[in-house]
Amino acid sequence: MARIDYLKDQLARAERLVKAILDQQTAERLQAFAAECRTDLPVLALRTAA
């Protein structure tokens, strides 16, 4: 699996888990991870396109 596909998969999983988790700290960490993945995706897309 390519790194970009891995990040897309992890982003989707984190966003699904945030909706189901009751622990606020864990939800915040997952949201932060999802945000980090979102910022990394365009960078990786540019690298693979170049």
SELOBA-249788 format. One line per field, with one value per residue (C-alpha): x negated, y negated, z negated; residue in one letter. Coordinates in pm, 1 decimal. Each point is the difference from the previous one (the first is absolute). Example, Ala and Ser with C-alpha at 12.3 -4.5 7.8 and 13.67 -1.06 7.14 Angstrom:
BEGIN
xx	(-1230.0_-137.0)
yy	(450.0_-344.0)
zz	(-780.0_66.0)
type	(A_S)
***
This chain:
BEGIN
xx	(0.0_-136.6_-61.6_274.9_253.9_-108.8_54.0_343.4_96.8_-127.8_176.3_331.6_-43.5_-87.7_302.9_231.1_-143.2_39.3_375.5_16.7_-240.7_127.3_-339.9_-68.2_-379.2_-9.2_240.8_-219.3_-310.2_176.0_117.5_-355.7_-127.5_265.5_-98.4_-364.5_91.2_200.9_-300.8_-234.4_223.2_-47.2_-376.0_-17.4_227.1_-236.4_-300.3_158.9_117.6_-347.7)
yy	(0.0_-339.9_-257.8_-227.3_284.8_88.9_-358.1_-15.5_323.3_-118.2_-334.8_171.0_235.1_-282.1_-204.0_300.2_73.3_-359.6_33.6_317.3_-78.7_-147.1_-81.4_-366.3_25.5_291.9_-175.0_-311.6_204.1_174.8_-334.3_-132.3_308.7_-40.5_-365.8_100.9_256.4_-262.9_-232.2_279.9_122.8_-297.8_6.3_368.9_-49.2_-264.2_225.8_292.5_-224.9_-141.2)
zz	(0.0_97.4_-271.7_134.8_-5.4_-352.2_-117.9_164.8_-173.4_-338.0_41.5_69.7_-295.4_-239.1_108.4_-47.9_-343.8_-117.7_48.3_-208.7_-285.1_-323.2_-150.9_80.6_-18.0_241.9_236.0_-0.5_76.3_287.8_137.3_-19.8_180.6_269.9_43.6_33.3_265.5_188.4_10.5_112.0_284.7_237.8_-57.1_87.3_298.7_136.5_-55.3_183.0_283.8_50.7)
type	(M_A_R_I_D_Y_L_K_D_Q_L_A_R_A_E_R_L_V_K_A_I_L_D_Q_Q_T_A_E_R_L_Q_A_F_A_A_E_C_R_T_D_L_P_V_L_A_L_R_T_A_A)
***
